[in-house]
C-alpha cells in the first residue's frame, strides 16, 4: 500500500456521513442529517420516485446554516393548513444555547439562517431542549434553564395557541422523555447528585395544576426506584393503547436490561442479553426492537411485544455501530445509521415484511475503502489485574521503517466508550504509518455498572494508571514502538492526555489535547453554571472534595511535563472554558516547554465545522510526524 502524501489528509477529512432524523407522518419522505455542506444540516429524501441508494448530493437541502442544526418531523400540523412541518433546534458558535423553531419540510429553497424559520421557543440567553410531541401534534415538551440559568425545568407548550406551562421542576436537572400515546403521561428524567445515576418520573398531566409537580407529589410515579444504589433508567417506549411500556434499566444488575412497566409503576425484567441493552416500540405496536452493545458492536433483533418471542434478527451491513432506529408508523420500514471502522456512516433501510436490507444514502468518499484498516480488539492487564479493552489499528509498513510509532486515542466522557465507528483522522494516521490504539480505560461505559464506577472521585488516578499499563503492553508488541508513543484525546480524553503526560513523563513522547481540562478546580468554577452540579457528581465537589480535585489535576504536576504538547480549543466552549487551555499554555511557555495553542473563535466543545477541521488537523498530523520522528 502506498503512503498518502500529507496533503491527502483533506480527502479523509472531507469524507461525509448521513443519518436518519425521522419519517414524515405518511412515510413518503425521510429526513436525513448530512454533513455534506461541511456541518450537520437537514435534508429530505422523497421516496416515491427515488432509486436507492441515493447519492448524498441528490438529497433535497432543507437548511444551509453556518451552524449545525438538528430537526425532526412533527407528528401532524395541528391546524391542518401547512402540510408536514419540522421542529428544528440550533445554537450559535457552539455555545449550546439551543433555540427551537418550526418550518415546512419542503421550502422553495434551503433556509440559510434561523431568521428565516418560525420562532417557537427562543431566548438566546438560555437553553431549550425538545423532548417529545403528542401523537396529535398539539403538545410539545421541552426543558429549559430560563428560570435561574442553572436548573432545568420541564415545560409543555400548546402548539395550537402558543400557551405553555411548567409541569415538573425540582431545582435540579430535568428533561422530558416523551408522551404516552394518549397524551396523558409525560416521562421526565432527572439527573441526581450520584455519579452515573438518574431517575425517571411518570407525570400525570391531568393532575398538574397552577404549579409544577415534583418528585413525591400525587400524580408523579417513579419508574424502577433505586434509593440504595446508583443506577440508570431509560424513558418509556409505549404500546399504542398506553396500557404498558418498555424501558431499559440496570437497577439491580451490572448491565442494563429491558423491563416492561405500567403507568401504576409496576415493572418486571423481560429481556436480558448480558450487555447494555436498549429498546423501542414502533407506533403501531408491531415490533419491540431490542439493540445491545456487544463489546462495542451493535446487535439488533425484533420481538413480539406481547409474547416477547424473537421474530427477526435485523441484519447489519457489517461489524460496526448502528443507531438512530426509526420505524414508519405502520411498522414495516426500519431505518438506521450504520458505520464501522472501515465504513463511513450512511442510512440503511430494512423491510420487516420482506426481510430485505437496502442502503439508502451514499455519502462522498474520495479515499479507496480498500485501504482502510480494521482494528484488532485486545485486552491488557492493568496494575490491579483488571482487563482493559482496546482497539488496535496496525499500519502496513515496509520492514525497513521499523516498528510503528503509536498514537493512543482516549475517548471523552468519561461516561462514554470508544466504539468501532468510522474514524477519518485515525485512518489517515494509519495510512501515514502510525499505529493507533484506542483504550476503554476504567470508567468507560459499555462494560457494566461496576466497571463504570472504578474511576469515580478519589479513584480518578486509577484510570490514569491504566495508561501506564497500556504502555507496558505496547512494549510487548514487536511491531509497535513504545518509545515513540503519543497521547491524544478530546474533552475528558484531553484531560487524560494531560494527566498521562504529567504523571508518566518517562513514557509518553508527545500529547495532543483537544478541549481538555487542565485544573479540575478552575474547570468546575468556570464551567457553565448549568453543568457544574452535573460534573461535580463525577469528579467531586468544590465544597467537599477540593483536595481530591487538586490531586487529580494536571496543573498540579505541570513541572513534570516535558513532552511537546499541541492544544486545540473553541473560544465559545460552554463545557470546558478556553481558560483551561490558556492557563496551561502560559505555564508551559514560561517553563520553555514546547506548547502550541490553536483557538477557533466560532467553535465550542470541539470542531464542528469542516473548514476548521481542515485547518487544524493537518497541523496536528505534522506535529506528530515531527515529534515522533516518522
Buried (B, 14 or more C-beta within 10 A) or exposed (E): EEBBEEEBBBBBBBBBBBBBBBBBBEBEBBBBBBBBBBBBBBBBBBBEEBEBBBEBEEBBBBBBBBBBBBBBBBBBBBEEEEEBBBBBBBBBBBBBBBBBBBBBBBBEEBBEEBEBBBEBBEEEEBBBBBBBBBBBBBBBBBBBBBBEEBBBBBBBBBBEEEEBBBBBBBEBBBBBBBBBBBBBBBBBBBBBEBBBBBBBBBBBBEEBEEEBBBBEBEBBBBBBEBEEEBBBBBBBBBBBEBEBBBBBBBBEEBBBBBBBBBBEEEBEBBBEBEBBBBBBBBBEBBBBBBBBBBBBBBBBBBBEBEEBEEBBEBEBBBBBBBBBBBBBBEBBBBBBBBBBBBBBBBBBBBEBEEEEBBBBBBBBBEBEEEBBBEBEEBBBEBEEEBEBBBBBBBBEBEEEEEBBBBBBBBBBBBBBBBBBBBBBBBBBBBBBBBBBBBBBBBBBBBBBBEBBBBBBBEBBEBBBBBBBBBBBBBEEBEEBBBBBBBBBBBBBBBBBBBBBBBBBEEBBBBBBBBBBBBBBBBBBEBBBEBBBBBBBBBBBBBEEBBEBBEBBBBBBBBEEBBBBBBBBBBBBBBBBBBBBBBBBBEBBEEEEBBBBBBBBEBBBBBBBBBEBBBEBBBEBBEBBBEBBEB
